Amino acid sequence: MLLAVDVGNTNLTSGVFRGDTLAAHWRLKTDPAQTVDGWGIFFRNLLSLGDFTREEIAGIVISSVAPRLDESLRIMAEQYFRMTPLFVDSELDTGLKIAIDRPSEAGADRIANSAAAWARYGGPCVVVDFGTAINFDVVSAQGEYLGGVLCPGISTASEALFAKAAKLPQIRLRKPDAVIGHGTVPALESGMYFGALGLIDGILAGITDELGATPKVIATGGQALDLAADAPRIDRVDEHLTLEGLRIIWERNRK
């Protein structure tokens, strides 16, 4: 079995694959102060919750946008699982041609998302990943990773506004009853929700124009389900796209 780990700035998502089937998955907060032993106990506890054993894990693949954690994760894999983990980067066989100016700058999560989208849906396609940032990643009809667009995440923008404006309350993403908010909280809710929809639609329209073709649009990440129903250019939500991309990349590079 394969242990796949996606380390984001805010959340850590992990899953266990039995063959090409995602047998279990977990989504927790990223702990920037976690130690080697802390990681070891953390993952052994998760496996225990899923009725898996350490000995069943035949490989570990990691995408990380938190470089400060990479070394502790590598040592944890070596000490607790007796194996060297595969860290995703642009030099691996991903099934894509990384066609950006500086391939080494491509985020591991963006590579994993794009590899999974290309393998599952073909191209041209766009992945919209809702996390600390909103990532738009574009794959051509020929399987070229063309880059994309990076925007502040919905929660990130909300927290920044809350921190800078003393009288504004911090709110959570929800669909308001109307665009015009008859009060501070409804106005903030409207701005957050409909502002995100406008951003998504506008950027996808621009990407479509530049491609000269209508891409398949796949949404993933923590807030994808909250917004997809009202975002007409999003074709589907694939909740576990990043983990699937990690599995695909590991399979292509396991030897």
C-alpha positions in Angstrom: 0.0 0.0 0.0 1.0 3.6 -0.6 0.9 6.5 1.9 0.3 9.8 0.1 0.8 13.1 2.0 0.1 16.6 0.7 1.5 19.2 3.1 -0.1 22.6 2.6 0.5 25.8 4.4 -2.8 25.4 6.3 -3.9 21.8 6.0 -2.2 18.5 5.7 -4.1 15.9 3.7 -3.0 12.2 3.6 -4.4 9.0 2.3 -3.7 5.3 2.0 -4.0 3.7 -1.4 -4.6 0.0 -1.9 -3.6 -0.4 -5.5 -5.4 2.5 -7.3 -8.2 2.7 -4.7 -8.1 5.3 -2.0 -8.8 3.2 1.0 -8.7 5.9 3.7 -8.0 9.6 3.8 -7.6 12.3 6.5 -7.5 16.2 6.5 -5.9 17.9 9.4 -4.1 21.1 10.3 -0.4 21.5 9.3 1.8 21.8 12.4 4.9 23.8 11.5 6.6 22.9 14.7 6.1 19.1 14.4 9.2 16.9 15.2 10.4 13.7 13.6 9.0 11.6 16.5 5.8 13.7 16.4 5.3 12.9 12.7 6.0 9.2 13.4 3.4 9.0 16.1 1.0 11.1 14.0 1.1 8.8 11.0 1.1 5.6 13.0 -2.0 6.7 14.8 -3.7 7.6 11.5 -2.9 4.2 10.1 -4.1 2.5 13.3 -7.5 4.4 12.9 -7.8 2.9 9.5 -6.9 -0.6 10.6 -3.6 -0.5 8.7 -0.2 -1.4 9.9 3.2 0.2 9.3 4.4 -3.0 7.7 1.7 -2.8 5.0 3.0 0.5 3.7 5.3 -0.1 0.7 5.9 3.4 -0.4 5.5 7.1 0.8 5.0 10.0 -1.6 4.9 13.6 -0.5 4.0 16.9 -2.0 5.0 19.8 0.2 4.8 23.6 0.0 6.3 23.9 3.5 10.0 23.3 2.9 10.8 23.7 6.6 9.0 20.4 7.3 10.6 18.4 4.5 13.6 17.2 6.4 11.7 16.1 9.4 9.2 14.2 7.2 12.1 12.5 5.3 13.8 11.4 8.5 10.4 10.2 9.9 9.9 8.0 6.9 13.3 6.5 7.2 13.1 5.9 11.0 9.5 4.8 11.4 8.8 3.2 8.0 12.3 2.1 6.9 12.0 3.7 3.5 13.0 6.9 1.7 10.0 9.0 0.7 9.5 10.3 -2.8 9.1 14.1 -2.8 7.3 15.5 -5.8 9.1 18.0 -8.0 9.3 19.1 -11.6 12.2 16.7 -12.4 10.1 13.5 -11.9 8.2 11.7 -14.6 4.7 13.2 -14.1 3.2 12.4 -17.5 3.3 16.1 -18.3 5.8 18.4 -20.0 6.5 21.2 -17.6 6.4 24.1 -20.1 7.0 27.1 -17.8 9.9 29.5 -17.6 11.4 28.0 -14.4 10.1 24.4 -13.9 11.8 24.2 -10.5 9.4 26.9 -9.2 6.3 24.8 -9.9 4.6 23.9 -6.7 4.5 20.2 -5.8 0.8 20.3 -5.2 0.2 22.1 -8.5 2.2 19.4 -10.3 0.2 16.6 -8.6 -3.1 18.3 -9.4 -2.2 18.8 -13.0 -0.9 15.2 -13.4 -4.1 13.8 -12.0 -6.3 16.1 -14.1 -4.5 15.2 -17.3 -4.6 11.4 -16.5 -8.3 11.4 -15.5 -9.8 14.0 -17.8 -7.4 14.8 -20.6 -6.7 18.2 -22.0 -7.0 21.1 -22.3 -8.0 21.3 -18.6 -7.8 23.7 -15.7 -7.6 22.7 -12.0 -9.0 25.3 -9.5 -7.6 24.4 -6.1 -9.1 26.2 -3.1 -6.6 26.5 -0.3 -4.5 29.1 1.4 -4.2 30.4 -2.2 -6.6 29.8 -5.0 -4.5 28.1 -7.7 -5.5 27.9 -11.4 -3.4 25.4 -13.2 -3.6 24.9 -16.9 -2.7 21.8 -19.0 -2.8 22.0 -22.8 -4.4 19.5 -25.2 -0.9 18.1 -25.7 -0.3 17.4 -22.0 1.9 20.5 -21.4 1.7 22.1 -18.0 1.5 25.8 -19.0 1.4 27.4 -15.6 -1.6 29.3 -14.3 -2.8 31.9 -11.9 -2.3 32.4 -8.1 -4.7 34.4 -6.0 -5.2 34.9 -2.3 -7.4 32.2 -0.8 -10.9 33.0 0.4 -10.1 32.5 4.0 -6.7 34.2 3.6 -8.3 37.3 2.2 -11.0 37.3 4.9 -8.4 37.0 7.7 -6.3 39.8 6.2 -9.4 42.1 6.1 -10.3 41.2 9.7 -6.8 42.0 10.8 -6.7 45.4 9.1 -10.2 46.6 9.8 -10.9 46.8 13.6 -14.7 47.0 13.3 -15.2 44.2 10.8 -16.0 40.7 12.3 -14.4 37.6 11.0 -16.8 35.4 9.1 -17.0 32.0 7.4 -17.8 31.3 3.8 -21.5 30.8 3.2 -23.9 31.6 0.4 -25.9 34.7 1.4 -29.6 35.2 0.5 -28.9 38.3 -1.6 -26.1 40.1 -3.2 -27.0 43.4 -1.5 -26.2 42.9 2.2 -28.5 44.9 4.5 -25.9 45.0 7.3 -22.2 44.6 7.9 -22.1 40.8 8.3 -24.4 40.1 5.2 -22.3 42.6 3.2 -19.1 40.7 4.1 -20.7 37.4 3.4 -21.8 38.7 0.0 -18.4 40.1 -0.8 -16.7 36.9 0.2 -19.0 34.5 -1.7 -20.0 36.5 -4.8 -16.5 38.0 -5.0 -15.0 34.5 -5.2 -17.5 33.5 -7.9 -16.6 36.6 -9.9 -12.9 36.0 -9.6 -13.3 32.4 -10.7 -15.5 33.2 -13.7 -13.3 36.1 -14.8 -10.0 34.2 -14.6 -11.5 31.1 -16.3 -12.8 33.3 -19.1 -9.4 34.8 -19.6 -7.7 31.4 -19.6 -10.3 30.1 -22.2 -9.6 33.1 -24.5 -5.9 32.5 -24.3 -6.2 28.8 -25.0 -8.5 29.3 -27.9 -10.5 26.3 -26.6 -12.9 25.5 -23.8 -11.1 23.5 -21.2 -12.5 21.0 -18.7 -12.5 22.7 -15.3 -12.0 20.6 -12.2 -12.3 22.1 -8.8 -10.6 20.6 -5.7 -9.6 21.8 -2.2 -11.5 22.6 1.0 -14.0 25.1 -0.4 -14.6 23.6 -3.8 -18.0 22.1 -2.9 -19.2 25.4 -1.3 -18.8 27.3 -4.6 -19.0 24.8 -7.5 -22.8 24.8 -7.8 -22.8 28.5 -8.5 -19.7 28.6 -10.7 -20.9 27.8 -14.2 -17.5 27.2 -15.7 -16.6 24.5 -13.2 -17.5 21.1 -14.7 -16.9 18.9 -11.7 -15.5 18.7 -8.2 -12.8 16.1 -7.5 -12.2 16.1 -3.8 -9.2 13.8 -3.8 -7.4 15.0 -7.0 -4.1 15.9 -5.2 -3.8 12.5 -3.6 -4.7 10.8 -6.9 -1.9 12.8 -8.5 0.6 11.7 -5.9 -0.4 8.1 -6.5 0.1 8.5 -10.3 3.5 10.2 -9.9 4.6 7.5 -7.5 3.6 4.7 -9.9 5.5 6.4 -12.7 8.7 6.8 -10.6 8.6 3.9 -8.1 11.5 2.0 -9.7 
